[in-house]
Amino acid sequence: MKESEETMPATSDFVKKLYKMLEDTSVQHVVAWGPHGDCFVVKDMNEFTKSILPRMFKHSNFASFVRQLNKYDFHKVKNTDDNQFGEHVILPIPRVTPH
């Protein structure tokens, strides 16, 4: 194993699923990366809770999804009308696939 692989923390299943969802072009009308790639936007809350959450995260509870986001230091982006979420401002979400 390479030294860089040994020192990198394992990515959680939740974060892997989140990235997989955001890279899925078939759901971009519902949830997608923000315009600068440093956050994501839930564009259609009803469709997101009815079809995306159950398929990707095995539940349809948006509040539970937000709690999971908060656990991994993602927070709602303030001063927007959309449901935009990103990590704290110092470390924006990198738009790369996690390991």
VEXMI-301721 format. One record per residue (C-alpha): residue number from 1; residue in one letter; x, y, z. Coordinates in nm, 3 decimals, always signed. Example, Ala and Ser with C-alpha at 12.3 -4.5 7.8 and 13.67 -1.06 7.14 Angstrom:
<sites>
- num  residu  u  v  w
- 1  a  +1.230  -0.450  +0.780
- 2  s  +1.367  -0.106  +0.714
</sites>
This chain:
<sites>
- num  residu  u  v  w
- 1  m  +0.000  +0.000  +0.000
- 2  k  +0.128  +0.348  -0.082
- 3  e  +0.199  +0.588  +0.202
- 4  s  -0.063  +0.834  +0.070
- 5  e  -0.328  +0.560  +0.083
- 6  e  -0.234  +0.478  +0.442
- 7  t  -0.269  +0.837  +0.561
- 8  m  -0.592  +0.918  +0.376
- 9  p  -0.902  +0.873  +0.591
- 10  a  -1.164  +0.634  +0.457
- 11  t  -1.460  +0.806  +0.294
- 12  s  -1.794  +0.722  +0.453
- 13  d  -2.066  +0.541  +0.260
- 14  f  -2.289  +0.846  +0.302
- 15  v  -2.037  +1.077  +0.134
- 16  k  -1.974  +0.825  -0.145
- 17  k  -2.349  +0.803  -0.211
- 18  l  -2.375  +1.183  -0.204
- 19  y  -2.105  +1.222  -0.470
- 20  k  -2.254  +0.941  -0.680
- 21  m  -2.592  +1.116  -0.669
- 22  l  -2.441  +1.451  -0.767
- 23  e  -2.252  +1.301  -1.061
- 24  d  -2.566  +1.125  -1.194
- 25  t  -2.677  +1.328  -1.495
- 26  s  -3.023  +1.168  -1.491
- 27  v  -3.117  +1.352  -1.167
- 28  q  -2.968  +1.694  -1.239
- 29  h  -3.315  +1.844  -1.282
- 30  v  -3.378  +1.747  -0.917
- 31  v  -3.039  +1.778  -0.744
- 32  a  -2.708  +1.893  -0.889
- 33  w  -2.381  +2.070  -0.827
- 34  g  -2.413  +2.446  -0.777
- 35  p  -2.296  +2.686  -1.048
- 36  h  -1.938  +2.700  -0.916
- 37  g  -1.909  +2.332  -0.819
- 38  d  -1.855  +2.414  -0.451
- 39  c  -2.201  +2.323  -0.325
- 40  f  -2.506  +2.132  -0.441
- 41  v  -2.864  +2.242  -0.493
- 42  v  -3.188  +2.054  -0.433
- 43  k  -3.400  +2.199  -0.715
- 44  d  -3.719  +1.998  -0.664
- 45  m  -3.781  +1.911  -0.299
- 46  n  -4.088  +1.693  -0.367
- 47  e  -3.915  +1.482  -0.631
- 48  f  -3.600  +1.462  -0.419
- 49  t  -3.784  +1.325  -0.114
- 50  k  -4.013  +1.096  -0.316
- 51  s  -3.764  +0.936  -0.553
- 52  i  -3.399  +1.030  -0.497
- 53  l  -3.371  +0.988  -0.119
- 54  p  -3.536  +0.643  -0.112
- 55  r  -3.326  +0.520  -0.404
- 56  m  -2.991  +0.653  -0.281
- 57  f  -3.029  +0.662  +0.098
- 58  k  -3.310  +0.412  +0.174
- 59  h  -3.542  +0.670  +0.336
- 60  s  -3.753  +0.970  +0.237
- 61  n  -3.695  +1.195  +0.539
- 62  f  -3.532  +1.522  +0.431
- 63  a  -3.464  +1.629  +0.790
- 64  s  -3.271  +1.306  +0.846
- 65  f  -3.071  +1.370  +0.528
- 66  v  -2.984  +1.721  +0.651
- 67  r  -2.873  +1.578  +0.989
- 68  q  -2.639  +1.342  +0.802
- 69  l  -2.504  +1.636  +0.600
- 70  n  -2.443  +1.832  +0.920
- 71  k  -2.262  +1.533  +1.072
- 72  y  -2.009  +1.558  +0.787
- 73  d  -1.982  +1.937  +0.824
- 74  f  -2.205  +2.029  +0.531
- 75  h  -2.437  +2.323  +0.598
- 76  k  -2.710  +2.510  +0.416
- 77  v  -2.567  +2.800  +0.220
- 78  k  -2.706  +3.121  +0.366
- 79  n  -2.858  +3.406  +0.165
- 80  t  -2.999  +3.188  -0.112
- 81  d  -3.354  +3.101  -0.206
- 82  d  -3.248  +2.750  -0.308
- 83  n  -3.174  +2.452  -0.090
- 84  q  -2.797  +2.476  -0.139
- 85  f  -2.561  +2.280  +0.082
- 86  g  -2.185  +2.296  +0.106
- 87  e  -1.909  +2.231  +0.349
- 88  h  -1.796  +2.519  +0.566
- 89  v  -1.661  +2.807  +0.362
- 90  i  -1.294  +2.733  +0.430
- 91  l  -1.312  +2.387  +0.270
- 92  p  -1.562  +2.381  -0.017
- 93  i  -1.673  +2.050  -0.165
- 94  p  -1.417  +1.944  -0.423
- 95  r  -1.590  +1.819  -0.735
- 96  v  -1.392  +1.497  -0.757
- 97  t  -1.492  +1.141  -0.687
- 98  p  -1.390  +1.034  -0.335
- 99  h  -1.173  +0.722  -0.292
</sites>
